[in-house]
Amino acid sequence: MSISTKRTIILAVIAAIAFVLGRLAVRAVLNMLLGGTLFGGNFL
């Protein structure tokens, strides 16, 4: 495996993780603004 292949795979993994965490951050902010729960339903 060449260095460029490893670099491409690592960048793809980091991009996927960043995409998921970014969407969760947006949902968390919108839920705080709207006063809802993050994962739906009342778990208290």
Full PDB file with SEQRES, HELIX, SHEET, SSBOND, CRYST1, ORIGX, SCALE, CONECT and MASTER records, all heavy atoms in Angstrom:
SEQRES   1 A   44  MET SER ILE SER THR LYS ARG THR ILE ILE LEU ALA VAL          
SEQRES   2 A   44  ILE ALA ALA ILE ALA PHE VAL LEU GLY ARG LEU ALA VAL          
SEQRES   3 A   44  ARG ALA VAL LEU ASN MET LEU LEU GLY GLY THR LEU PHE          
SEQRES   4 A   44  GLY GLY ASN PHE LEU                                          
HELIX    1 AA1 ILE A    3  LEU A   34  1                                  32    
CRYST1    1.000    1.000    1.000  90.00  90.00  90.00 P 1           1          
ORIGX1      1.000000  0.000000  0.000000        0.00000                         
ORIGX2      0.000000  1.000000  0.000000        0.00000                         
ORIGX3      0.000000  0.000000  1.000000        0.00000                         
SCALE1      1.000000  0.000000  0.000000        0.00000                         
SCALE2      0.000000  1.000000  0.000000        0.00000                         
SCALE3      0.000000  0.000000  1.000000        0.00000                         
ATOM      1  N   MET A   1       0.845  -1.184   0.000  1.00  0.00           N  
ATOM      2  CA  MET A   1       0.000   0.000   0.000  1.00  0.00           C  
ATOM      3  C   MET A   1       0.890   1.246   0.000  1.00  0.00           C  
ATOM      4  O   MET A   1       1.756   1.391   0.848  1.00  0.00           O  
ATOM      5  CB  MET A   1      -0.884  -0.012   1.248  1.00  0.00           C  
ATOM      6  CG  MET A   1      -2.274   0.518   0.998  1.00  0.00           C  
ATOM      7  SD  MET A   1      -3.215   0.597   2.513  1.00  0.00           S  
ATOM      8  CE  MET A   1      -4.566  -0.459   2.070  1.00  0.00           C  
ATOM      9  N   SER A   2       0.633   2.129  -0.920  1.00  0.00           N  
ATOM     10  CA  SER A   2       1.486   3.314  -0.986  1.00  0.00           C  
ATOM     11  C   SER A   2       1.018   4.368   0.011  1.00  0.00           C  
ATOM     12  O   SER A   2      -0.072   4.274   0.583  1.00  0.00           O  
ATOM     13  CB  SER A   2       1.453   3.900  -2.397  1.00  0.00           C  
ATOM     14  OG  SER A   2       0.151   4.339  -2.699  1.00  0.00           O  
ATOM     15  N   ILE A   3       1.854   5.351   0.206  1.00  0.00           N  
ATOM     16  CA  ILE A   3       1.552   6.399   1.177  1.00  0.00           C  
ATOM     17  C   ILE A   3       0.320   7.194   0.746  1.00  0.00           C  
ATOM     18  O   ILE A   3      -0.521   7.542   1.574  1.00  0.00           O  
ATOM     19  CB  ILE A   3       2.779   7.313   1.358  1.00  0.00           C  
ATOM     20  CG1 ILE A   3       3.913   6.527   2.021  1.00  0.00           C  
ATOM     21  CG2 ILE A   3       2.416   8.525   2.191  1.00  0.00           C  
ATOM     22  CD1 ILE A   3       5.187   7.314   2.166  1.00  0.00           C  
ATOM     23  N   SER A   4       0.198   7.463  -0.551  1.00  0.00           N  
ATOM     24  CA  SER A   4      -0.954   8.249  -1.012  1.00  0.00           C  
ATOM     25  C   SER A   4      -2.263   7.490  -0.820  1.00  0.00           C  
ATOM     26  O   SER A   4      -3.287   8.094  -0.505  1.00  0.00           O  
ATOM     27  CB  SER A   4      -0.769   8.638  -2.476  1.00  0.00           C  
ATOM     28  OG  SER A   4      -0.691   7.475  -3.277  1.00  0.00           O  
ATOM     29  N   THR A   5      -2.242   6.176  -0.952  1.00  0.00           N  
ATOM     30  CA  THR A   5      -3.453   5.387  -0.727  1.00  0.00           C  
ATOM     31  C   THR A   5      -3.857   5.429   0.738  1.00  0.00           C  
ATOM     32  O   THR A   5      -5.030   5.609   1.068  1.00  0.00           O  
ATOM     33  CB  THR A   5      -3.216   3.931  -1.155  1.00  0.00           C  
ATOM     34  OG1 THR A   5      -2.730   3.920  -2.490  1.00  0.00           O  
ATOM     35  CG2 THR A   5      -4.496   3.130  -1.069  1.00  0.00           C  
ATOM     36  N   LYS A   6      -2.861   5.252   1.619  1.00  0.00           N  
ATOM     37  CA  LYS A   6      -3.152   5.340   3.049  1.00  0.00           C  
ATOM     38  C   LYS A   6      -3.688   6.714   3.407  1.00  0.00           C  
ATOM     39  O   LYS A   6      -4.644   6.851   4.176  1.00  0.00           O  
ATOM     40  CB  LYS A   6      -1.890   5.065   3.865  1.00  0.00           C  
ATOM     41  CG  LYS A   6      -1.490   3.614   3.883  1.00  0.00           C  
ATOM     42  CD  LYS A   6      -0.264   3.432   4.760  1.00  0.00           C  
ATOM     43  CE  LYS A   6       0.201   1.994   4.755  1.00  0.00           C  
ATOM     44  NZ  LYS A   6       1.418   1.808   5.534  1.00  0.00           N  
ATOM     45  N   ARG A   7      -3.096   7.771   2.850  1.00  0.00           N  
ATOM     46  CA  ARG A   7      -3.527   9.131   3.139  1.00  0.00           C  
ATOM     47  C   ARG A   7      -4.967   9.347   2.673  1.00  0.00           C  
ATOM     48  O   ARG A   7      -5.769   9.958   3.381  1.00  0.00           O  
ATOM     49  CB  ARG A   7      -2.590  10.130   2.454  1.00  0.00           C  
ATOM     50  CG  ARG A   7      -2.948  11.569   2.766  1.00  0.00           C  
ATOM     51  CD  ARG A   7      -1.965  12.516   2.132  1.00  0.00           C  
ATOM     52  NE  ARG A   7      -0.655  12.371   2.753  1.00  0.00           N  
ATOM     53  CZ  ARG A   7       0.461  12.885   2.256  1.00  0.00           C  
ATOM     54  NH1 ARG A   7       0.434  13.548   1.126  1.00  0.00           N  
ATOM     55  NH2 ARG A   7       1.607  12.725   2.885  1.00  0.00           N  
ATOM     56  N   THR A   8      -5.313   8.813   1.502  1.00  0.00           N  
ATOM     57  CA  THR A   8      -6.674   8.960   0.998  1.00  0.00           C  
ATOM     58  C   THR A   8      -7.678   8.244   1.895  1.00  0.00           C  
ATOM     59  O   THR A   8      -8.738   8.787   2.202  1.00  0.00           O  
ATOM     60  CB  THR A   8      -6.765   8.400  -0.433  1.00  0.00           C  
ATOM     61  OG1 THR A   8      -5.780   9.045  -1.250  1.00  0.00           O  
ATOM     62  CG2 THR A   8      -8.125   8.624  -1.017  1.00  0.00           C  
ATOM     63  N   ILE A   9      -7.334   7.040   2.346  1.00  0.00           N  
ATOM     64  CA  ILE A   9      -8.236   6.289   3.226  1.00  0.00           C  
ATOM     65  C   ILE A   9      -8.426   7.024   4.543  1.00  0.00           C  
ATOM     66  O   ILE A   9      -9.546   7.167   5.042  1.00  0.00           O  
ATOM     67  CB  ILE A   9      -7.699   4.862   3.442  1.00  0.00           C  
ATOM     68  CG1 ILE A   9      -7.782   4.078   2.132  1.00  0.00           C  
ATOM     69  CG2 ILE A   9      -8.469   4.153   4.549  1.00  0.00           C  
ATOM     70  CD1 ILE A   9      -7.120   2.724   2.202  1.00  0.00           C  
ATOM     71  N   ILE A  10      -7.342   7.522   5.122  1.00  0.00           N  
ATOM     72  CA  ILE A  10      -7.427   8.229   6.395  1.00  0.00           C  
ATOM     73  C   ILE A  10      -8.260   9.495   6.249  1.00  0.00           C  
ATOM     74  O   ILE A  10      -9.098   9.809   7.096  1.00  0.00           O  
ATOM     75  CB  ILE A  10      -6.009   8.533   6.933  1.00  0.00           C  
ATOM     76  CG1 ILE A  10      -5.338   7.226   7.348  1.00  0.00           C  
ATOM     77  CG2 ILE A  10      -6.067   9.498   8.096  1.00  0.00           C  
ATOM     78  CD1 ILE A  10      -3.878   7.389   7.711  1.00  0.00           C  
ATOM     79  N   LEU A  11      -8.057  10.237   5.157  1.00  0.00           N  
ATOM     80  CA  LEU A  11      -8.847  11.441   4.939  1.00  0.00           C  
ATOM     81  C   LEU A  11     -10.331  11.112   4.775  1.00  0.00           C  
ATOM     82  O   LEU A  11     -11.190  11.851   5.271  1.00  0.00           O  
ATOM     83  CB  LEU A  11      -8.344  12.187   3.701  1.00  0.00           C  
ATOM     84  CG  LEU A  11      -7.099  13.046   3.922  1.00  0.00           C  
ATOM     85  CD1 LEU A  11      -6.631  13.641   2.603  1.00  0.00           C  
ATOM     86  CD2 LEU A  11      -7.385  14.150   4.925  1.00  0.00           C  
ATOM     87  N   ALA A  12     -10.656  10.026   4.105  1.00  0.00           N  
ATOM     88  CA  ALA A  12     -12.058   9.633   3.940  1.00  0.00           C  
ATOM     89  C   ALA A  12     -12.692   9.290   5.288  1.00  0.00           C  
ATOM     90  O   ALA A  12     -13.829   9.677   5.559  1.00  0.00           O  
ATOM     91  CB  ALA A  12     -12.155   8.450   2.991  1.00  0.00           C  
ATOM     92  N   VAL A  13     -11.955   8.579   6.148  1.00  0.00           N  
ATOM     93  CA  VAL A  13     -12.482   8.226   7.464  1.00  0.00           C  
ATOM     94  C   VAL A  13     -12.703   9.482   8.302  1.00  0.00           C  
ATOM     95  O   VAL A  13     -13.751   9.645   8.948  1.00  0.00           O  
ATOM     96  CB  VAL A  13     -11.524   7.243   8.169  1.00  0.00           C  
ATOM     97  CG1 VAL A  13     -11.906   7.068   9.630  1.00  0.00           C  
ATOM     98  CG2 VAL A  13     -11.534   5.906   7.452  1.00  0.00           C  
ATOM     99  N   ILE A  14     -11.733  10.395   8.291  1.00  0.00           N  
ATOM    100  CA  ILE A  14     -11.870  11.630   9.060  1.00  0.00           C  
ATOM    101  C   ILE A  14     -13.034  12.469   8.539  1.00  0.00           C  
ATOM    102  O   ILE A  14     -13.795  13.050   9.315  1.00  0.00           O  
ATOM    103  CB  ILE A  14     -10.541  12.415   9.031  1.00  0.00           C  
ATOM    104  CG1 ILE A  14      -9.491  11.663   9.841  1.00  0.00           C  
ATOM    105  CG2 ILE A  14     -10.738  13.823   9.579  1.00  0.00           C  
ATOM    106  CD1 ILE A  14      -8.119  12.292   9.763  1.00  0.00           C  
ATOM    107  N   ALA A  15     -13.205  12.522   7.220  1.00  0.00           N  
ATOM    108  CA  ALA A  15     -14.311  13.287   6.643  1.00  0.00           C  
ATOM    109  C   ALA A  15     -15.651  12.694   7.062  1.00  0.00           C  
ATOM    110  O   ALA A  15     -16.593  13.437   7.375  1.00  0.00           O  
ATOM    111  CB  ALA A  15     -14.182  13.326   5.129  1.00  0.00           C  
ATOM    112  N   ALA A  16     -15.765  11.375   7.094  1.00  0.00           N  
ATOM    113  CA  ALA A  16     -17.021  10.744   7.499  1.00  0.00           C  
ATOM    114  C   ALA A  16     -17.337  11.042   8.962  1.00  0.00           C  
ATOM    115  O   ALA A  16     -18.476  11.373   9.306  1.00  0.00           O  
ATOM    116  CB  ALA A  16     -16.939   9.239   7.268  1.00  0.00           C  
ATOM    117  N   ILE A  17     -16.320  10.948   9.831  1.00  0.00           N  
ATOM    118  CA  ILE A  17     -16.534  11.235  11.251  1.00  0.00           C  
ATOM    119  C   ILE A  17     -16.916  12.697  11.440  1.00  0.00           C  
ATOM    120  O   ILE A  17     -17.834  13.027  12.205  1.00  0.00           O  
ATOM    121  CB  ILE A  17     -15.274  10.872  12.060  1.00  0.00           C  
ATOM    122  CG1 ILE A  17     -15.082   9.353  12.046  1.00  0.00           C  
ATOM    123  CG2 ILE A  17     -15.370  11.384  13.492  1.00  0.00           C  
ATOM    124  CD1 ILE A  17     -13.770   8.901  12.638  1.00  0.00           C  
ATOM    125  N   ALA A  18     -16.243  13.600  10.724  1.00  0.00           N  
ATOM    126  CA  ALA A  18     -16.555  15.026  10.842  1.00  0.00           C  
ATOM    127  C   ALA A  18     -17.970  15.311  10.362  1.00  0.00           C  
ATOM    128  O   ALA A  18     -18.673  16.139  10.949  1.00  0.00           O  
ATOM    129  CB  ALA A  18     -15.545  15.843  10.042  1.00  0.00           C  
ATOM    130  N   PHE A  19     -18.414  14.639   9.309  1.00  0.00           N  
ATOM    131  CA  PHE A  19     -19.773  14.835   8.796  1.00  0.00           C  
ATOM    132  C   PHE A  19     -20.803  14.432   9.842  1.00  0.00           C  
ATOM    133  O   PHE A  19     -21.745  15.179  10.126  1.00  0.00           O  
ATOM    134  CB  PHE A  19     -19.939  14.019   7.517  1.00  0.00           C  
ATOM    135  CG  PHE A  19     -21.324  14.102   6.933  1.00  0.00           C  
ATOM    136  CD1 PHE A  19     -21.737  15.244   6.279  1.00  0.00           C  
ATOM    137  CD2 PHE A  19     -22.183  13.033   7.036  1.00  0.00           C  
ATOM    138  CE1 PHE A  19     -23.001  15.322   5.742  1.00  0.00           C  
ATOM    139  CE2 PHE A  19     -23.451  13.103   6.504  1.00  0.00           C  
ATOM    140  CZ  PHE A  19     -23.863  14.247   5.860  1.00  0.00           C  
ATOM    141  N   VAL A  20     -20.589  13.266  10.468  1.00  0.00           N  
ATOM    142  CA  VAL A  20     -21.546  12.786  11.470  1.00  0.00           C  
ATOM    143  C   VAL A  20     -21.559  13.709  12.682  1.00  0.00           C  
ATOM    144  O   VAL A  20     -22.624  14.091  13.188  1.00  0.00           O  
ATOM    145  CB  VAL A  20     -21.204  11.336  11.866  1.00  0.00           C  
ATOM    146  CG1 VAL A  20     -22.037  10.897  13.064  1.00  0.00           C  
ATOM    147  CG2 VAL A  20     -21.440  10.412  10.687  1.00  0.00           C  
ATOM    148  N   LEU A  21     -20.372  14.084  13.177  1.00  0.00           N  
ATOM    149  CA  LEU A  21     -20.327  14.951  14.355  1.00  0.00           C  
ATOM    150  C   LEU A  21     -20.894  16.331  14.046  1.00  0.00           C  
ATOM    151  O   LEU A  21     -21.535  16.949  14.899  1.00  0.00           O  
ATOM    152  CB  LEU A  21     -18.877  15.073  14.852  1.00  0.00           C  
ATOM    153  CG  LEU A  21     -18.316  13.829  15.520  1.00  0.00           C  
ATOM    154  CD1 LEU A  21     -16.881  14.070  15.964  1.00  0.00           C  
ATOM    155  CD2 LEU A  21     -19.161  13.404  16.709  1.00  0.00           C  
ATOM    156  N   GLY A  22     -20.671  16.828  12.837  1.00  0.00           N  
ATOM    157  CA  GLY A  22     -21.228  18.121  12.453  1.00  0.00           C  
ATOM    158  C   GLY A  22     -22.743  18.097  12.440  1.00  0.00           C  
ATOM    159  O   GLY A  22     -23.391  19.026  12.915  1.00  0.00           O  
ATOM    160  N   ARG A  23     -23.317  17.015  11.921  1.00  0.00           N  
ATOM    161  CA  ARG A  23     -24.778  16.910  11.908  1.00  0.00           C  
ATOM    162  C   ARG A  23     -25.318  16.807  13.324  1.00  0.00           C  
ATOM    163  O   ARG A  23     -26.354  17.393  13.642  1.00  0.00           O  
ATOM    164  CB  ARG A  23     -25.215  15.711  11.076  1.00  0.00           C  
ATOM    165  CG  ARG A  23     -25.107  15.983   9.595  1.00  0.00           C  
ATOM    166  CD  ARG A  23     -25.722  14.885   8.777  1.00  0.00           C  
ATOM    167  NE  ARG A  23     -27.088  14.581   9.184  1.00  0.00           N  
ATOM    168  CZ  ARG A  23     -28.177  15.186   8.679  1.00  0.00           C  
ATOM    169  NH1 ARG A  23     -28.036  16.123   7.792  1.00  0.00           N  
ATOM    170  NH2 ARG A  23     -29.371  14.835   9.089  1.00  0.00           N  
ATOM    171  N   LEU A  24     -24.636  16.081  14.195  1.00  0.00           N  
ATOM    172  CA  LEU A  24     -25.094  15.987  15.584  1.00  0.00           C  
ATOM    173  C   LEU A  24     -25.014  17.342  16.282  1.00  0.00           C  
ATOM    174  O   LEU A  24     -25.896  17.695  17.061  1.00  0.00           O  
ATOM    175  CB  LEU A  24     -24.250  14.966  16.355  1.00  0.00           C  
ATOM    176  CG  LEU A  24     -24.733  13.521  16.281  1.00  0.00           C  
ATOM    177  CD1 LEU A  24     -23.783  12.623  17.054  1.00  0.00           C  
ATOM    178  CD2 LEU A  24     -26.135  13.380  16.828  1.00  0.00           C  
ATOM    179  N   ALA A  25     -23.971  18.110  15.993  1.00  0.00           N  
ATOM    180  CA  ALA A  25     -23.834  19.430  16.614  1.00  0.00           C  
ATOM    181  C   ALA A  25     -24.961  20.347  16.153  1.00  0.00           C  
ATOM    182  O   ALA A  25     -25.543  21.085  16.957  1.00  0.00           O  
ATOM    183  CB  ALA A  25     -22.471  20.030  16.270  1.00  0.00           C  
ATOM    184  N   VAL A  26     -25.292  20.300  14.860  1.00  0.00           N  
ATOM    185  CA  VAL A  26     -26.390  21.130  14.353  1.00  0.00           C  
ATOM    186  C   VAL A  26     -27.698  20.719  15.008  1.00  0.00           C  
ATOM    187  O   VAL A  26     -28.485  21.571  15.426  1.00  0.00           O  
ATOM    188  CB  VAL A  26     -26.473  21.013  12.819  1.00  0.00           C  
ATOM    189  CG1 VAL A  26     -27.752  21.635  12.297  1.00  0.00           C  
ATOM    190  CG2 VAL A  26     -25.256  21.661  12.178  1.00  0.00           C  
ATOM    191  N   ARG A  27     -27.950  19.408  15.128  1.00  0.00           N  
ATOM    192  CA  ARG A  27     -29.182  18.950  15.778  1.00  0.00           C  
ATOM    193  C   ARG A  27     -29.234  19.393  17.228  1.00  0.00           C  
ATOM    194  O   ARG A  27     -30.295  19.784  17.724  1.00  0.00           O  
ATOM    195  CB  ARG A  27     -29.272  17.429  15.720  1.00  0.00           C  
ATOM    196  CG  ARG A  27     -29.818  16.914  14.408  1.00  0.00           C  
ATOM    197  CD  ARG A  27     -30.047  15.426  14.478  1.00  0.00           C  
ATOM    198  NE  ARG A  27     -31.018  15.092  15.513  1.00  0.00           N  
ATOM    199  CZ  ARG A  27     -31.202  13.861  15.994  1.00  0.00           C  
ATOM    200  NH1 ARG A  27     -30.474  12.880  15.544  1.00  0.00           N  
ATOM    201  NH2 ARG A  27     -32.104  13.635  16.916  1.00  0.00           N  
ATOM    202  N   ALA A  28     -28.105  19.331  17.931  1.00  0.00           N  
ATOM    203  CA  ALA A  28     -28.089  19.716  19.341  1.00  0.00           C  
ATOM    204  C   ALA A  28     -28.412  21.196  19.494  1.00  0.00           C  
ATOM    205  O   ALA A  28     -29.191  21.585  20.371  1.00  0.00           O  
ATOM    206  CB  ALA A  28     -26.726  19.392  19.956  1.00  0.00           C  
ATOM    207  N   VAL A  29     -27.834  22.039  18.647  1.00  0.00           N  
ATOM    208  CA  VAL A  29     -28.095  23.482  18.736  1.00  0.00           C  
ATOM    209  C   VAL A  29     -29.551  23.781  18.423  1.00  0.00           C  
ATOM    210  O   VAL A  29     -30.214  24.536  19.138  1.00  0.00           O  
ATOM    211  CB  VAL A  29     -27.142  24.255  17.789  1.00  0.00           C  
ATOM    212  CG1 VAL A  29     -27.575  25.698  17.662  1.00  0.00           C  
ATOM    213  CG2 VAL A  29     -25.708  24.161  18.292  1.00  0.00           C  
ATOM    214  N   LEU A  30     -30.081  23.190  17.356  1.00  0.00           N  
ATOM    215  CA  LEU A  30     -31.483  23.430  17.004  1.00  0.00           C  
ATOM    216  C   LEU A  30     -32.419  22.925  18.100  1.00  0.00           C  
ATOM    217  O   LEU A  30     -33.419  23.576  18.407  1.00  0.00           O  
ATOM    218  CB  LEU A  30     -31.811  22.757  15.671  1.00  0.00           C  
ATOM    219  CG  LEU A  30     -31.234  23.430  14.441  1.00  0.00           C  
ATOM    220  CD1 LEU A  30     -31.550  22.611  13.194  1.00  0.00           C  
ATOM    221  CD2 LEU A  30     -31.769  24.837  14.293  1.00  0.00           C  
ATOM    222  N   ASN A  31     -32.104  21.780  18.694  1.00  0.00           N  
ATOM    223  CA  ASN A  31     -32.958  21.272  19.767  1.00  0.00           C  
ATOM    224  C   ASN A  31     -32.923  22.176  20.984  1.00  0.00           C  
ATOM    225  O   ASN A  31     -33.946  22.352  21.645  1.00  0.00           O  
ATOM    226  CB  ASN A  31     -32.528  19.848  20.141  1.00  0.00           C  
ATOM    227  CG  ASN A  31     -33.207  18.819  19.283  1.00  0.00           C  
ATOM    228  OD1 ASN A  31     -34.417  18.695  19.309  1.00  0.00           O  
ATOM    229  ND2 ASN A  31     -32.433  18.103  18.507  1.00  0.00           N  
ATOM    230  N   MET A  32     -31.759  22.747  21.300  1.00  0.00           N  
ATOM    231  CA  MET A  32     -31.701  23.680  22.436  1.00  0.00           C  
ATOM    232  C   MET A  32     -32.509  24.940  22.138  1.00  0.00           C  
ATOM    233  O   MET A  32     -33.187  25.463  23.017  1.00  0.00           O  
ATOM    234  CB  MET A  32     -30.242  24.032  22.745  1.00  0.00           C  
ATOM    235  CG  MET A  32     -29.537  22.983  23.566  1.00  0.00           C  
ATOM    236  SD  MET A  32     -27.934  23.553  24.102  1.00  0.00           S  
ATOM    237  CE  MET A  32     -26.896  22.425  23.221  1.00  0.00           C  
ATOM    238  N   LEU A  33     -32.428  25.410  20.894  1.00  0.00           N  
ATOM    239  CA  LEU A  33     -33.195  26.607  20.541  1.00  0.00           C  
ATOM    240  C   LEU A  33     -34.697  26.335  20.592  1.00  0.00           C  
ATOM    241  O   LEU A  33     -35.474  27.194  21.008  1.00  0.00           O  
ATOM    242  CB  LEU A  33     -32.799  27.072  19.126  1.00  0.00           C  
ATOM    243  CG  LEU A  33     -31.434  27.736  18.998  1.00  0.00           C  
ATOM    244  CD1 LEU A  33     -31.145  28.046  17.532  1.00  0.00           C  
ATOM    245  CD2 LEU A  33     -31.380  29.021  19.801  1.00  0.00           C  
ATOM    246  N   LEU A  34     -35.105  25.150  20.133  1.00  0.00           N  
ATOM    247  CA  LEU A  34     -36.529  24.841  20.077  1.00  0.00           C  
ATOM    248  C   LEU A  34     -37.036  24.219  21.372  1.00  0.00           C  
ATOM    249  O   LEU A  34     -38.238  24.014  21.522  1.00  0.00           O  
ATOM    250  CB  LEU A  34     -36.800  23.871  18.911  1.00  0.00           C  
ATOM    251  CG  LEU A  34     -36.464  24.444  17.529  1.00  0.00           C  
ATOM    252  CD1 LEU A  34     -36.592  23.361  16.470  1.00  0.00           C  
ATOM    253  CD2 LEU A  34     -37.385  25.598  17.194  1.00  0.00           C  
ATOM    254  N   GLY A  35     -36.153  23.904  22.291  1.00  0.00           N  
ATOM    255  CA  GLY A  35     -36.564  23.362  23.583  1.00  0.00           C  
ATOM    256  C   GLY A  35     -36.942  21.897  23.531  1.00  0.00           C  
ATOM    257  O   GLY A  35     -37.677  21.414  24.396  1.00  0.00           O  
ATOM    258  N   GLY A  36     -36.461  21.176  22.529  1.00  0.00           N  
ATOM    259  CA  GLY A  36     -36.799  19.749  22.423  1.00  0.00           C  
ATOM    260  C   GLY A  36     -35.722  18.883  23.051  1.00  0.00           C  
ATOM    261  O   GLY A  36     -34.736  19.373  23.594  1.00  0.00           O  
ATOM    262  N   THR A  37     -35.954  17.571  22.962  1.00  0.00           N  
ATOM    263  CA  THR A  37     -34.926  16.639  23.427  1.00  0.00           C  
ATOM    264  C   THR A  37     -34.103  16.198  22.239  1.00  0.00           C  
ATOM    265  O   THR A  37     -34.590  16.150  21.120  1.00  0.00           O  
ATOM    266  CB  THR A  37     -35.570  15.416  24.110  1.00  0.00           C  
ATOM    267  OG1 THR A  37     -36.444  14.801  23.166  1.00  0.00           O  
ATOM    268  CG2 THR A  37     -36.358  15.826  25.328  1.00  0.00           C  
ATOM    269  N   LEU A  38     -32.873  15.836  22.482  1.00  0.00           N  
ATOM    270  CA  LEU A  38     -31.940  15.560  21.382  1.00  0.00           C  
ATOM    271  C   LEU A  38     -32.278  14.268  20.658  1.00  0.00           C  
ATOM    272  O   LEU A  38     -32.236  14.211  19.437  1.00  0.00           O  
ATOM    273  CB  LEU A  38     -30.510  15.497  21.933  1.00  0.00           C  
ATOM    274  CG  LEU A  38     -29.400  15.328  20.896  1.00  0.00           C  
ATOM    275  CD1 LEU A  38     -29.468  16.444  19.877  1.00  0.00           C  
ATOM    276  CD2 LEU A  38     -28.055  15.334  21.569  1.00  0.00           C  
ATOM    277  N   PHE A  39     -32.622  13.221  21.376  1.00  0.00           N  
ATOM    278  CA  PHE A  39     -32.816  11.922  20.745  1.00  0.00           C  
ATOM    279  C   PHE A  39     -34.276  11.524  20.689  1.00  0.00           C  
ATOM    280  O   PHE A  39     -34.606  10.366  20.518  1.00  0.00           O  
ATOM    281  CB  PHE A  39     -31.984  10.865  21.472  1.00  0.00           C  
ATOM    282  CG  PHE A  39     -30.521  11.162  21.404  1.00  0.00           C  
ATOM    283  CD1 PHE A  39     -29.841  11.597  22.522  1.00  0.00           C  
ATOM    284  CD2 PHE A  39     -29.845  11.038  20.214  1.00  0.00           C  
ATOM    285  CE1 PHE A  39     -28.494  11.883  22.448  1.00  0.00           C  
ATOM    286  CE2 PHE A  39     -28.497  11.321  20.130  1.00  0.00           C  
ATOM    287  CZ  PHE A  39     -27.824  11.753  21.249  1.00  0.00           C  
ATOM    288  N   GLY A  40     -35.173  12.476  20.875  1.00  0.00           N  
ATOM    289  CA  GLY A  40     -36.587  12.202  20.743  1.00  0.00           C  
ATOM    290  C   GLY A  40     -37.151  11.499  21.974  1.00  0.00           C  
ATOM    291  O   GLY A  40     -36.559  10.606  22.509  1.00  0.00           O  
ATOM    292  N   GLY A  41     -38.289  11.956  22.433  1.00  0.00           N  
ATOM    293  CA  GLY A  41     -38.921  11.319  23.567  1.00  0.00           C  
ATOM    294  C   GLY A  41     -38.402  11.850  24.888  1.00  0.00           C  
ATOM    295  O   GLY A  41     -37.445  12.617  24.953  1.00  0.00           O  
ATOM    296  N   ASN A  42     -39.053  11.472  25.933  1.00  0.00           N  
ATOM    297  CA  ASN A  42     -38.694  11.939  27.267  1.00  0.00           C  
ATOM    298  C   ASN A  42     -38.052  10.786  28.014  1.00  0.00           C  
ATOM    299  O   ASN A  42     -38.709   9.791  28.324  1.00  0.00           O  
ATOM    300  CB  ASN A  42     -39.965  12.405  27.980  1.00  0.00           C  
ATOM    301  CG  ASN A  42     -39.644  13.201  29.227  1.00  0.00           C  
ATOM    302  OD1 ASN A  42     -38.482  13.423  29.529  1.00  0.00           O  
ATOM    303  ND2 ASN A  42     -40.661  13.606  29.946  1.00  0.00           N  
ATOM    304  N   PHE A  43     -36.747  10.876  28.260  1.00  0.00           N  
ATOM    305  CA  PHE A  43     -36.032   9.756  28.893  1.00  0.00           C  
ATOM    306  C   PHE A  43     -35.686  10.033  30.346  1.00  0.00           C  
ATOM    307  O   PHE A  43     -34.854   9.376  30.927  1.00  0.00           O  
ATOM    308  CB  PHE A  43     -34.763   9.397  28.112  1.00  0.00           C  
ATOM    309  CG  PHE A  43     -33.841  10.557  27.857  1.00  0.00           C  
ATOM    310  CD1 PHE A  43     -32.904  10.923  28.794  1.00  0.00           C  
ATOM    311  CD2 PHE A  43     -33.928  11.260  26.666  1.00  0.00           C  
ATOM    312  CE1 PHE A  43     -32.060  11.984  28.552  1.00  0.00           C  
ATOM    313  CE2 PHE A  43     -33.084  12.328  26.430  1.00  0.00           C  
ATOM    314  CZ  PHE A  43     -32.153  12.682  27.376  1.00  0.00           C  
ATOM    315  N   LEU A  44     -36.349  11.014  30.954  1.00  0.00           N  
ATOM    316  CA  LEU A  44     -36.097  11.287  32.373  1.00  0.00           C  
ATOM    317  C   LEU A  44     -36.963  10.394  33.252  1.00  0.00           C  
ATOM    318  O   LEU A  44     -38.117  10.186  32.977  1.00  0.00           O  
ATOM    319  CB  LEU A  44     -36.396  12.757  32.695  1.00  0.00           C  
ATOM    320  CG  LEU A  44     -35.398  13.752  32.133  1.00  0.00           C  
ATOM    321  CD1 LEU A  44     -35.850  15.170  32.470  1.00  0.00           C  
ATOM    322  CD2 LEU A  44     -34.013  13.504  32.694  1.00  0.00           C  
TER     323      LEU A  44                                                      
MASTER        0    0    0    1    0    0    0    6  322    1    0    4          
END                                                                             
